[in-house]
Amino acid sequence: MSLKPQSQLLSIDVNVVFQEMKQKKSQKKLTPAFFIFVVLGWGGYWFSPYLLDSTKPVLKIKGLVDQEIYSGKIDVDIMATDPTHRSTGLSSVTAQFDQDVPIKLKKRKRFSRFYTNRPPAPFVIDTTNLDEGFHSITVIATDKSRNRNHNQIQYTFFVDNQQLRIETLPNPIRVTQGQTSAVFIKTSEPVTKVKAKVFDKDYVCYPVKFDSSQGHFNRLLIGVSVQESVGIHPIIVSMTDQMERVTEKTFFARIGRTEFAHGGYVKLSPEKQTIMMDKSKTREDNEKRWKAYKQANKTAVQLWEGHFIRPTSGALTSPFGKYREYNTGVKRHHLGIDIANQVGTAIYAGNSGVITLVDNLHVYGKTVVINHGQGVSTSYNHLSKIKVAIGRPVKKGQEIGLMGATGQVTGPHLHWGMVVNGTAVDAEQWIDQDFSYDDDETLGQ
């Protein structure tokens, strides 16, 4: 084993020491730079959102719906957050009612992760302190960035705290047995639904398009039975406003007596007597007719125009309501108008509408029913020929068939009937009186 000279060993040691000293000196130079780098990096990390953030806050309102109607108190919860991962947080959230001075909303006491993102505390809008009508609320959320990013939403709402006021025209309401009464129900504000109960039967009321400065109107057509008791009867009107509040008010109608004609003995042939006394066939006929009449109750549009016309020429042989006796022993009111003439005489539509029944019935013979809308129908019975089809529209004065002697009759004639909301009434009244509402003069009738 050979040994290196001592001088060579000494040289190696000096070099090692020199290298170590050089590294330590270099480390001493890097320490301040590294520290500055860390500080700048850390500061940039935290302050860059403040300098560079351009994202708007997220803003939502709970408890309030745009263009909705409100009354009483409204619980409002505004959800406002700064959505970025490293957000600057919210600087302020303000609410402005109408054109008033904006109000800075208080923040919640309890919050989620970040103090800076505390949303506003819920608050209450007491609409009783506001005027009736439209109002607006504008909410603005602003963050803490140098750009002061902000988001804004505006809701418009309607305040309705007034009690619905209802009255009727005419007042008082007077109508006689077998007649029709048009009752206009006036309200202080628009309503979404109007119903009435008259003679323990439900009626639908239909909106009337008059000048709203006069009020808001719905029309109730009341058909009075020939057998309705004379005296005072309640009319219970139920209305639902746009707040879904139901207001009910009772009015009263005076039902007067109608002196219907009495007398007349109707002598049917044995064949016609058999037709009349067949209860199952009569019931089947009536079911078909009432099914057709109900179509008018489902038609909210007024299809007729102005006065009705007499549907054919000839002699009026039996007026509406006449109390007659048959040789079968049956005694009852005549619920139509009989107009006699020759077989083949033209029959015309009393007014415009839609055909809801075309059939050859056991008692009424060849029959046509026209739906005139809003609960009003007319029937044309005992025809020899029908010239219209079910479901087809017809115009006032349009020929719909020919006079005949089909069904239970003693000779050729037209039995013209009218039904208003399920009650047979005198069609002659509709010839004399205009029950349409084309102009404001109807209100005075």
C-alpha positions in Angstrom: 0.0 0.0 0.0 1.4 3.3 -1.1 0.8 6.6 0.7 0.3 10.0 -0.9 2.6 12.8 0.0 1.5 15.1 2.8 1.6 18.1 0.6 -1.0 16.6 -1.7 -3.3 15.8 1.2 -3.1 19.3 2.4 -4.0 20.6 -1.0 -7.2 18.5 -1.1 -8.3 19.7 2.3 -7.9 23.3 1.3 -10.0 22.9 -1.8 -12.8 21.2 0.1 -12.9 24.0 2.7 -12.8 26.6 -0.1 -15.8 24.9 -1.8 -17.8 24.8 1.5 -17.1 28.5 2.2 -18.2 29.4 -1.3 -21.5 27.5 -0.9 -22.2 29.2 2.4 -21.5 32.6 0.9 -23.8 31.9 -2.0 -26.6 30.7 0.5 -26.3 33.9 2.4 -26.8 35.9 -0.8 -30.0 33.9 -1.8 -31.9 34.1 1.5 -33.1 37.8 1.3 -34.1 37.3 -2.4 -36.0 34.2 -1.6 -37.8 35.9 1.3 -38.8 38.9 -1.0 -40.0 36.4 -3.6 -42.2 34.6 -1.1 -43.7 37.8 0.2 -44.4 39.2 -3.2 -45.9 35.9 -4.4 -48.1 35.6 -1.3 -49.3 39.2 -1.6 -50.0 38.8 -5.3 -52.0 35.7 -4.6 -54.3 37.5 -2.1 -54.4 40.9 -3.8 -54.9 39.7 -7.4 -58.7 39.2 -6.9 -59.0 42.8 -5.7 -57.1 44.1 -8.8 -58.3 41.6 -11.5 -61.7 40.4 -10.4 -64.4 41.2 -13.1 -67.1 38.7 -12.1 -70.4 40.1 -11.0 -72.0 39.0 -7.7 -74.8 36.4 -8.0 -78.2 37.8 -6.9 -81.5 36.1 -6.3 -84.7 37.1 -4.5 -86.9 34.6 -2.7 -90.4 35.3 -1.5 -91.2 37.8 -4.3 -92.3 37.0 -7.9 -92.1 39.5 -10.7 -95.5 40.9 -11.9 -97.4 39.1 -9.0 -100.2 40.5 -6.8 -99.7 40.8 -3.1 -101.5 41.9 0.0 -100.5 42.0 3.7 -96.9 41.2 4.6 -94.3 39.7 2.2 -91.3 37.8 3.6 -88.3 38.5 1.4 -84.9 36.8 1.4 -82.2 38.2 -0.8 -79.4 35.7 -1.7 -76.3 37.6 -2.8 -72.8 36.1 -3.1 -69.5 36.7 -4.8 -69.1 33.5 -6.9 -65.3 33.5 -7.6 -63.1 30.9 -5.8 -61.0 33.6 -4.1 -63.5 36.4 -3.9 -63.1 39.9 -2.5 -66.5 39.5 -0.9 -69.5 41.8 -0.9 -69.2 45.4 -0.1 -72.9 46.2 0.1 -76.4 45.1 -0.9 -79.0 47.8 -1.3 -82.7 47.8 -1.9 -84.7 50.7 -3.4 -88.5 50.8 -3.4 -90.0 52.8 -6.3 -88.0 56.0 -6.5 -87.1 56.2 -2.8 -83.6 56.5 -1.4 -81.8 53.1 -1.6 -81.5 51.3 1.8 -78.4 49.4 2.7 -79.5 46.0 3.9 -78.2 44.5 7.1 -76.1 41.3 6.9 -76.9 38.0 8.5 -75.4 37.3 11.9 -74.7 33.7 11.0 -72.9 33.0 7.8 -71.1 30.2 6.0 -67.4 30.0 5.2 -66.4 33.6 4.5 -67.2 36.6 6.5 -66.9 38.7 3.3 -69.8 36.7 1.7 -72.4 37.2 4.4 -75.7 37.6 2.6 -78.3 40.2 3.7 -80.7 39.3 6.5 -84.3 38.5 5.5 -86.8 41.3 5.8 -90.5 42.0 5.5 -92.4 44.3 3.1 -95.6 45.5 4.7 -97.8 46.3 1.8 -100.4 47.9 4.0 -98.0 50.9 4.1 -97.9 51.1 0.3 -100.5 52.6 -2.0 -102.7 50.3 -4.0 -101.3 49.6 -7.4 -97.9 48.8 -9.0 -94.6 49.1 -7.1 -91.0 48.1 -7.8 -88.0 47.0 -5.8 -84.5 47.3 -7.2 -81.7 45.3 -5.5 -78.0 46.0 -6.2 -75.1 43.9 -4.9 -71.6 45.3 -5.1 -68.3 43.5 -4.4 -65.1 44.8 -2.8 -62.9 44.6 -5.8 -61.2 47.6 -7.3 -63.7 47.4 -10.2 -66.6 47.5 -7.8 -68.4 44.8 -9.8 -72.2 44.9 -9.2 -75.3 43.1 -10.2 -78.9 44.5 -10.3 -82.4 43.0 -10.5 -85.7 44.7 -10.4 -89.1 43.2 -9.6 -92.5 44.9 -10.2 -95.4 43.8 -8.0 -99.0 44.9 -7.5 -100.5 45.8 -4.1 -104.1 44.9 -3.6 -105.4 45.3 0.0 -108.8 46.6 -0.7 -111.9 44.6 -0.1 -113.8 43.7 -3.3 -117.0 45.8 -3.7 -119.9 44.2 -5.5 -123.2 45.6 -6.8 -125.8 44.6 -9.3 -127.6 46.3 -12.2 -130.5 46.4 -12.2 -131.1 46.9 -8.5 -133.6 45.7 -7.4 -133.8 42.6 -9.6 -137.4 41.9 -10.8 -138.4 39.1 -13.2 -141.5 37.0 -13.8 -142.2 33.3 -14.3 -141.1 32.0 -17.7 -138.9 35.1 -18.4 -135.2 35.8 -18.6 -133.3 38.4 -16.6 -129.9 39.8 -17.5 -128.1 40.8 -14.2 -124.9 42.7 -14.5 -122.6 42.2 -11.6 -120.3 45.2 -11.1 -117.0 44.9 -9.1 -114.5 47.4 -8.0 -111.6 45.5 -9.6 -111.0 42.7 -12.1 -111.9 39.2 -10.9 -110.9 35.8 -12.2 -114.0 33.8 -11.5 -117.7 34.6 -10.9 -120.3 32.1 -9.8 -123.9 32.5 -8.6 -126.4 30.2 -7.0 -130.0 31.0 -7.9 -133.0 28.8 -7.1 -130.5 26.3 -5.5 -128.8 25.9 -8.9 -125.3 26.9 -9.9 -124.9 29.5 -12.6 -121.8 30.7 -14.5 -121.3 34.5 -15.0 -119.4 35.8 -18.0 -117.2 38.9 -18.3 -118.6 41.8 -20.3 -116.2 44.1 -22.1 -117.4 47.6 -21.1 -115.3 50.6 -20.5 -113.4 49.7 -17.3 -113.7 53.3 -16.0 -117.4 52.4 -15.2 -116.2 49.3 -13.2 -115.7 45.7 -14.1 -118.8 43.7 -15.2 -119.9 40.1 -15.4 -123.3 39.1 -16.7 -125.6 36.5 -15.1 -128.5 35.3 -17.3 -131.3 33.9 -15.1 -134.0 31.8 -16.6 -137.1 31.6 -14.4 -139.2 28.4 -14.5 -142.9 28.7 -15.3 -143.4 26.9 -11.9 -141.0 29.0 -9.8 -142.6 30.2 -6.6 -143.6 33.9 -6.5 -141.8 36.0 -3.9 -138.2 37.0 -2.9 -135.4 34.7 -3.8 -131.7 35.0 -2.8 -129.0 35.3 -5.4 -125.7 34.3 -3.9 -122.7 35.6 -5.8 -119.2 34.3 -5.2 -116.2 36.1 -6.7 -112.5 35.2 -6.8 -110.1 38.1 -7.2 -106.6 38.0 -8.5 -105.3 37.3 -5.0 -107.4 34.1 -5.0 -109.5 35.7 -2.2 -113.2 34.7 -2.4 -115.9 37.3 -1.7 -119.5 36.2 -1.3 -122.5 38.5 -1.3 -126.2 37.8 -1.3 -128.6 39.9 -3.4 -132.4 39.3 -3.8 -134.7 38.9 -6.8 -138.4 39.5 -6.7 -140.1 36.8 -8.8 -143.5 37.9 -10.1 -146.5 35.9 -11.3 -147.1 35.4 -15.0 -150.7 34.8 -16.0 -150.2 32.0 -18.4 -153.1 31.1 -20.7 -155.2 28.1 -19.6 -157.4 25.8 -21.5 -157.2 23.9 -24.7 -157.7 20.2 -24.9 -155.2 18.4 -27.1 -156.7 15.3 -28.6 -154.0 12.9 -29.8 -154.5 9.9 -32.1 -154.1 6.4 -30.5 -150.6 6.2 -32.1 -149.6 9.6 -30.8 -151.0 8.7 -27.3 -148.7 5.7 -27.3 -145.7 7.9 -28.2 -146.6 10.3 -25.3 -147.0 7.6 -22.7 -143.8 5.7 -23.5 -141.8 7.1 -20.6 -138.6 5.3 -21.5 -138.6 6.9 -25.0 -139.5 10.3 -23.5 -136.6 10.0 -21.1 -134.2 9.0 -23.9 -135.4 12.1 -25.9 -134.9 14.4 -22.9 -131.4 13.1 -22.2 -130.3 13.8 -25.8 -131.7 17.3 -25.7 -130.2 18.2 -22.3 -126.9 16.9 -23.4 -127.1 19.4 -26.3 -128.2 22.2 -24.1 -125.3 21.7 -21.7 -122.9 22.5 -24.6 -124.1 26.1 -24.3 -123.1 26.1 -20.6 -119.6 25.3 -21.7 -119.4 28.0 -24.3 -118.2 31.2 -22.6 -118.5 33.3 -25.8 -121.7 35.0 -26.8 -122.5 33.7 -30.3 -125.8 35.5 -30.9 -126.2 39.0 -32.2 -128.8 41.5 -31.2 -132.5 40.6 -31.2 -133.6 37.0 -32.1 -136.0 36.6 -35.1 -139.1 34.5 -35.4 -137.9 31.4 -37.1 -140.8 30.8 -39.5 -144.0 32.2 -40.9 -147.4 31.1 -39.8 -150.1 31.3 -37.1 -149.1 31.3 -33.4 -151.3 28.4 -32.3 -150.0 27.9 -28.7 -148.0 30.5 -26.7 -145.2 29.7 -24.3 -146.5 28.6 -20.8 -150.0 27.8 -21.8 -151.5 25.2 -19.5 -153.0 22.4 -21.5 -154.6 19.1 -21.0 -154.1 16.0 -23.2 -156.5 13.2 -23.8 -154.0 11.0 -22.1 -154.7 12.7 -18.8 -151.5 14.6 -18.7 -151.8 18.3 -17.7 -148.8 20.6 -18.0 -147.4 23.9 -19.2 -146.4 24.2 -22.9 -142.6 24.9 -22.8 -142.3 26.4 -26.3 -144.0 28.4 -29.0 -146.1 26.6 -31.7 -146.2 28.2 -35.1 -148.4 26.4 -37.6 -148.2 26.4 -41.4 -147.9 24.0 -44.3 -145.4 21.1 -44.5 -142.3 22.3 -46.2 -142.4 25.9 -44.9 -138.9 27.1 -44.4 -137.4 27.2 -40.9 -134.7 29.6 -40.1 -132.1 30.0 -37.3 -133.4 32.4 -34.6 -129.9 33.7 -34.2 -126.2 32.7 -34.8 -124.7 29.8 -33.1 -123.4 26.2 -33.5 -125.5 23.1 -34.2 -125.3 20.7 -31.2 -128.1 18.2 -32.0 -129.5 16.8 -35.2 -131.8 13.8 -34.6 -135.1 12.2 -35.2 -136.6 12.0 -31.7 -139.5 9.9 -30.4 -141.6 12.8 -29.1 -140.1 15.8 -30.8 -139.6 14.3 -34.2 -136.9 15.6 -36.4 -135.1 18.1 -34.2 -132.3 20.7 -34.4 -130.7 22.4 -31.4 -128.5 25.5 -31.7 -126.0 26.6 -29.1 -125.9 30.4 -28.9 -123.3 30.5 -26.1 -123.3 31.5 -22.5 -126.0 29.0 -21.5 -128.5 29.9 -24.3 -129.9 27.4 -26.7 -132.9 27.1 -29.0 -134.6 24.0 -30.4 -136.6 23.5 -33.6 -138.9 20.5 -33.5 -141.3 18.3 -35.6 -139.4 19.2 -38.9 -140.0 17.3 -42.1 -136.4 17.9 -43.3 -133.2 19.0 -41.7 -130.6 21.0 -43.8 -127.8 21.4 -41.3 -125.2 19.1 -39.7 -124.1 18.8 -36.1 -121.1 20.8 -35.2 -121.6 23.4 -38.0 -121.9 27.1 -37.4 -125.1 28.9 -38.5 -126.0 32.5 -39.0 -129.1 34.3 -37.9 -131.8 33.8 -40.6 -130.0 30.9 -42.2 -132.4 28.1 -43.4 -131.9 25.0 -41.2 -134.9 22.8 -42.3 -138.5 22.5 -43.3 -141.7 22.5 -41.2 -143.3 19.0 -40.7 -145.5 16.9 -38.5 -143.0 14.3 -37.1 -143.1 13.1 -33.6 -146.0 13.8 -31.2 -148.2 16.3 -33.0 -151.8 16.8 -34.2 -150.7 18.7 -37.4 -147.8 20.4 -39.1 -146.2 23.1 -37.0 -142.9 24.2 -35.6 -142.4 23.9 -31.8 -139.7 26.5 -31.1 -138.1 26.2 -27.7 -135.5 28.3 -25.8 -133.5 27.2 -22.8 -131.4 29.6 -20.6 -129.0 27.8 -18.2 -131.1 24.7 -18.2 -134.5 26.4 -17.8 -137.1 26.6 -20.5 -138.1 30.3 -21.1 -140.3 32.3 -23.4 -138.4 32.9 -26.7 -140.7 35.8 -27.6 -139.0 37.9 -25.0 -135.7 37.5 -26.9 -137.4 38.8 -30.0 -138.6 41.9 -28.2 -135.5 42.5 -26.0 -131.9 42.6 -27.0 -129.9 40.5 -24.5 -126.5 41.1 -26.3 -124.0 43.6 -24.9 -122.6 45.3 -28.0 -122.9 48.8 -26.4 -123.3 50.4 -23.0 -127.1 50.9 -23.5 -127.5 47.3 -22.4 -126.7 48.4 -18.8 -129.8 50.4 -18.7 -132.1 47.6 -19.8 
